Amino acid sequence: MVERSQKEVWRLTPWLMIALLLANFVLMAWDAKTASEQRVIRVWAQAAADFVQSPVTTVSAAVTNYFQSFANLRSAADENDQLKMRVQQLEVELQSRESLRTENDRLKSLLQLKEETKYPILTAKVIGRDPSSWFNTSIINRGSMDGVKLNMPVVTDGGLVGRIMAVGPLTSQVMLLTDDKSGIAGVVGQLGTSNALGVIKGTNEKELVEMRYVPGSIEVQEGESVFTTGQEGIFPAGLKIGEVVKVEKGSATTTHSILVRPGGKLNQMQEVAVLLYEAPQPQQGKFEQTLPNAAKDDKKRR
């Protein structure tokens, strides 16, 4: 055992006292209690821990909130994309329903036309249009297998739009009123009471046709309706063609220049009706039957 000198003992004495005092302080603090029966040393330990834990918790919460906000932002962006897609789907569905409703209204109009006209009709869809400026024609999805024949009138609920100019087994070509090769006998006003007779000719414009040869001595007003007379031997009498939109007055020796807007809305038509009407063929007159060629043809037919 190492023996210490008295001098060394006196040198260690203050440190021993301090150690004893600290030990006594710790024991007193451990045994001491607050008014709420909590040990003082525990309260001090919690205070020290809070002093250290508070900034750590703050930093940790900030980092957690940052990443949580980033995750929420990504989630919101994904949800926003899904909502946009849903809105687009709803818009498509709405447009589809609106289109079906409009088509249903047009078909109802054609059915009403079928009830009003005295001729049987065949509904058809427009499946093609001629894009050139040389012809004003459309293609419909009805042909000879459906009973369609050349020169049959084509109408909508607004009025006459043209006639069949070519027929295939499943489709037909329609010459529109606006074609400059079309010619329709028409009358301004009611048939049988008006003398404003003329010929409707196409102008190759999409919205207007011209009425020619109406005597300048007959009064014609803008807004009056124009109907077919059937004198050209193709269309039945009484079909509405359109309304007068402009009149350049003629005189007793010159004819009116009249512009008519077709009632059939040629640029917007999607469904049409073919009138299953065939103009009666002119009967061969007695004078023609006496001709040698006519007699031979008649024998051949027999």
Secondary structure as the mmCIF struct_conf table of DSSP 4:
data_model
#
loop_
_struct_conf.conf_type_id
_struct_conf.id
_struct_conf.beg_label_comp_id
_struct_conf.beg_label_asym_id
_struct_conf.beg_label_seq_id
_struct_conf.end_label_comp_id
_struct_conf.end_label_asym_id
_struct_conf.end_label_seq_id
HELX_RH_AL_P HELX_RH_AL_P1 GLN A 6 ASP A 31
STRN STRN1 LYS A 33 LYS A 33
TURN_TY1_P TURN_TY1_P1 ALA A 35 SER A 36
BEND BEND1 GLU A 37 GLU A 37
STRN STRN2 ARG A 39 ARG A 39
HELX_RH_AL_P HELX_RH_AL_P2 VAL A 40 GLU A 116
BEND BEND2 THR A 117 TYR A 119
STRN STRN3 ILE A 121 ARG A 129
BEND BEND3 SER A 132 TRP A 134
STRN STRN4 THR A 137 ILE A 140
BEND BEND4 ASN A 141 ASN A 141
HELX_RH_3T_P HELX_RH_3T_P1 SER A 144 ASP A 146
TURN_TY1_P TURN_TY1_P2 GLY A 147 GLY A 147
TURN_TY1_P TURN_TY1_P3 LEU A 150 ASN A 151
STRN STRN5 PRO A 153 THR A 156
TURN_TY1_P TURN_TY1_P4 ASP A 157 GLY A 158
STRN STRN6 GLY A 159 VAL A 167
BEND BEND5 PRO A 169 LEU A 170
STRN STRN7 SER A 172 LEU A 176
TURN_TY1_P TURN_TY1_P5 LEU A 177 THR A 178
BEND BEND6 ASP A 179 ASP A 179
TURN_TY1_P TURN_TY1_P6 ASP A 180 LYS A 181
STRN STRN8 GLY A 183 VAL A 188
BEND BEND7 GLY A 189 GLN A 190
TURN_TY1_P TURN_TY1_P7 LEU A 191 THR A 193
STRN STRN9 LEU A 197 GLY A 202
BEND BEND8 ASN A 204 ASN A 204
BEND BEND9 LYS A 206 GLU A 207
STRN STRN10 VAL A 209 ARG A 212
STRN STRN11 PRO A 215 PRO A 215
TURN_TY1_P TURN_TY1_P8 GLY A 216 SER A 217
BEND BEND10 ILE A 218 ILE A 218
TURN_TY1_P TURN_TY1_P9 GLU A 222 GLY A 223
STRN STRN12 SER A 225 THR A 228
TURN_TY1_P TURN_TY1_P10 GLN A 231 GLU A 232
BEND BEND11 GLY A 233 PHE A 235
HELX_LH_PP_P HELX_LH_PP_P1 PRO A 236 PRO A 236
TURN_TY1_P TURN_TY1_P11 ALA A 237 GLY A 238
STRN STRN13 LYS A 240 GLU A 248
BEND BEND12 ALA A 252 THR A 254
STRN STRN14 THR A 255 THR A 255
STRN STRN15 SER A 257 PRO A 262
TURN_TY1_P TURN_TY1_P12 GLY A 263 GLY A 264
TURN_TY1_P TURN_TY1_P13 LEU A 266 GLN A 268
STRN STRN16 GLU A 271 LEU A 275
HELX_LH_PP_P HELX_LH_PP_P2 ALA A 279 GLY A 285
HELX_RH_AL_P HELX_RH_AL_P3 LYS A 286 GLN A 289
TURN_TY1_P TURN_TY1_P14 THR A 290 THR A 290
BEND BEND13 LEU A 291 LEU A 291
HELX_RH_AL_P HELX_RH_AL_P4 PRO A 292 ARG A 301
#
